[in-house]
Amino acid sequence: MNTLTTAPLAPLLERLFAEADASSPRTSAAVAGLSSDELARLMQSRTEYLDFYARLKDFPLAVSRETGTLLYMLARGNGARSIVEFGTSFGISTLHLAAALRDNGGGRLLSTEFEASKVARARENLAAGGLADLVEVREGDALRTLASDLPERIDLLLLDGAKALYSEVLALVEPRLRPGALVIADNADHSPEYLARVRSSAAGYLSVPFASDVELSMRLG
């Protein structure tokens, strides 16, 4: 038995994943009319990401069930006590990471989300899952919210916000990553600059694509 597979978290996650399955951004009028090329351009834009993701404020943009379980396993496996998350959305990935902190004996999860309505939803879900005491959700652009007051030592970083900012967010957090810290980037194929960085032998990471949509990297000493 663990926090992830027992009440109140397990039934909450089942409901949230079911809601996410039934809700696709492709059904949004603001997105449905975009061509594949235009959608790819917007996802990689450093100047239009706030507007683009604001169009998606009513959609959970959740990690998959498999990725959620992977996040829990990785955080448990490296004994994480300090986690930073870029891109809270409705808090599904946040719940998995906070559950790992609970089962590791406690800690702090710092998450950031620029859309106010999503921050409110995430906080409601964290309270319902009994994990709110472990999580601080900062509202605003991550380039500002993660620019100061970070934990001294970070065990795990999840990148799951605007793909164009993955490299910049990593640069903000990188000085606090401990040797052996894990960096998980969801849908990293939309951030070629980030992939080039973590896969470079000179960058100080060991990195490998994991499953179909995750890049898993380890910070070297």
C-alpha positions in Angstrom: 0.0 0.0 0.0 1.1 3.6 -0.7 -0.3 7.0 -1.1 -0.6 6.7 -4.9 -2.8 3.5 -4.9 -5.0 4.2 -1.9 -7.8 6.7 -1.0 -8.2 9.6 -1.2 -5.7 9.9 -4.0 -6.3 6.8 -6.1 -10.0 7.5 -6.8 -9.3 11.2 -7.4 -6.6 10.4 -10.0 -9.0 8.0 -11.7 -11.6 10.7 -12.0 -9.1 13.3 -13.2 -7.7 11.0 -15.8 -11.2 10.1 -17.1 -12.0 13.9 -17.4 -8.7 14.4 -19.2 -9.5 11.6 -21.6 -12.8 13.2 -22.4 -11.3 16.6 -23.0 -9.1 17.3 -26.0 -7.6 20.7 -27.0 -8.4 19.7 -30.5 -12.0 20.3 -29.7 -11.3 24.0 -28.8 -12.2 26.5 -31.5 -9.0 28.4 -30.8 -6.9 25.3 -31.7 -9.0 23.2 -34.0 -8.5 25.5 -37.0 -4.7 25.5 -36.7 -2.7 23.5 -39.2 -0.1 21.1 -37.9 2.7 23.4 -39.0 1.1 26.4 -37.2 0.5 24.4 -34.1 4.1 23.2 -34.1 5.3 26.8 -34.6 3.2 28.1 -31.7 4.4 25.3 -29.4 8.0 26.4 -30.1 7.5 30.1 -29.9 9.3 32.1 -27.2 7.0 35.2 -27.8 3.5 33.7 -28.2 3.5 31.0 -25.5 1.4 33.0 -23.1 -1.3 33.6 -25.6 -1.2 30.1 -26.9 -1.5 28.4 -23.6 -4.2 30.9 -22.5 -6.3 29.4 -25.3 -6.0 26.1 -23.5 -6.9 27.2 -20.0 -9.9 24.9 -19.8 -8.0 21.8 -20.7 -6.0 19.7 -18.3 -3.1 19.0 -20.7 -2.3 16.1 -18.4 0.6 13.6 -18.5 -0.4 10.1 -19.4 -1.3 7.5 -16.8 2.0 5.8 -17.6 4.0 8.9 -17.2 2.3 9.8 -14.0 3.3 6.4 -12.5 6.8 6.8 -13.9 7.1 10.2 -12.1 6.1 8.6 -8.8 8.5 5.7 -9.3 11.4 8.0 -10.2 10.8 10.4 -7.3 10.5 7.4 -4.9 13.5 5.7 -6.4 15.9 8.6 -5.9 14.5 9.5 -2.5 13.4 12.9 -3.6 12.7 15.4 -0.9 12.9 18.6 -3.0 11.1 18.8 -6.4 10.5 21.6 -8.9 7.7 21.3 -11.5 7.3 23.6 -14.5 3.6 23.5 -15.7 1.1 22.6 -13.0 -2.1 22.7 -15.1 -4.8 20.9 -13.1 -2.2 19.2 -10.9 -2.3 15.6 -12.1 1.5 15.3 -12.4 1.8 17.4 -9.2 -0.3 14.8 -7.3 2.0 12.0 -8.4 5.1 13.8 -7.4 3.6 14.9 -4.0 2.5 11.3 -3.3 6.2 10.3 -3.8 7.3 13.0 -1.3 4.7 11.8 1.2 5.9 8.2 0.9 9.5 9.3 1.1 8.8 10.8 4.5 8.0 14.4 3.4 9.5 17.3 1.5 8.6 20.2 -0.7 7.3 20.4 -4.2 7.5 23.8 -5.9 5.3 24.0 -8.9 4.5 27.0 -11.2 1.6 27.8 -13.5 0.8 31.1 -15.2 -2.9 30.5 -15.7 -4.8 31.6 -12.6 -7.8 29.3 -13.2 -5.6 26.3 -13.4 -3.8 27.3 -10.2 -7.1 27.3 -8.4 -8.1 23.9 -9.9 -4.7 22.4 -8.9 -5.0 23.7 -5.4 -8.4 22.2 -5.1 -7.2 18.8 -6.3 -4.2 18.9 -4.0 -6.5 19.5 -1.1 -8.8 16.7 -2.1 -5.9 14.3 -2.4 -4.6 15.2 1.0 -1.3 16.5 -0.3 -1.6 20.3 -0.2 0.7 20.6 2.8 3.6 19.4 0.6 3.1 21.7 -2.4 3.7 25.4 -3.1 2.1 26.5 -6.4 3.4 29.8 -7.7 1.2 31.7 -10.1 2.9 33.5 -13.0 5.4 33.1 -15.8 8.0 30.5 -14.8 10.8 32.8 -16.0 9.9 35.0 -13.1 8.5 32.6 -10.5 11.5 30.4 -10.7 14.1 33.2 -10.9 14.5 33.4 -7.1 13.8 31.6 -3.8 14.5 28.1 -5.1 15.3 25.2 -2.8 19.1 24.9 -2.0 19.2 21.4 -3.3 16.8 19.9 -5.9 16.4 16.2 -6.4 14.0 16.2 -9.4 12.8 18.6 -12.0 9.8 18.1 -14.2 9.4 20.1 -17.3 5.8 20.0 -18.6 4.9 23.6 -19.5 5.6 25.7 -22.6 8.0 23.6 -24.6 9.9 26.7 -26.0 11.0 27.5 -22.4 12.5 24.1 -21.4 16.1 25.3 -21.9 15.5 28.6 -20.1 13.8 26.9 -17.1 16.5 24.3 -16.9 19.1 27.1 -16.8 17.3 28.7 -13.8 17.1 25.5 -11.8 20.4 23.9 -12.9 22.6 25.5 -10.3 20.5 23.8 -7.5 20.4 20.3 -9.1 22.3 17.9 -7.0 24.6 15.3 -8.6 22.3 12.4 -9.6 19.2 14.7 -9.8 16.7 13.6 -12.4 15.2 15.9 -15.1 12.0 14.6 -16.8 10.8 16.5 -19.9 7.4 15.6 -21.2 6.8 16.0 -25.0 10.5 17.1 -25.3 10.4 16.4 -29.0 8.8 19.9 -29.3 11.9 21.4 -27.8 14.8 20.5 -30.0 17.1 23.1 -28.4 16.5 21.5 -25.0 17.2 18.0 -26.4 20.4 19.2 -28.0 21.5 20.6 -24.7 20.9 17.6 -22.4 22.2 15.1 -25.0 25.5 17.0 -25.4 28.4 15.2 -23.8 29.7 18.5 -22.5 26.4 19.6 -20.8 26.8 17.5 -17.6 23.9 15.2 -18.2 23.3 11.6 -19.1 20.1 11.6 -21.2 17.9 9.1 -23.0 14.4 9.1 -24.6 12.0 7.1 -22.5 8.8 5.7 -23.9 7.3 7.7 -26.7 7.1 11.2 -25.2 9.5 11.6 -22.3 13.2 12.6 -22.1 14.9 11.3 -19.0 18.1 13.0 -17.9 20.4 12.7 -14.9 22.6 15.5 -13.7 26.2 14.3 -13.4 28.5 15.3 -10.6 
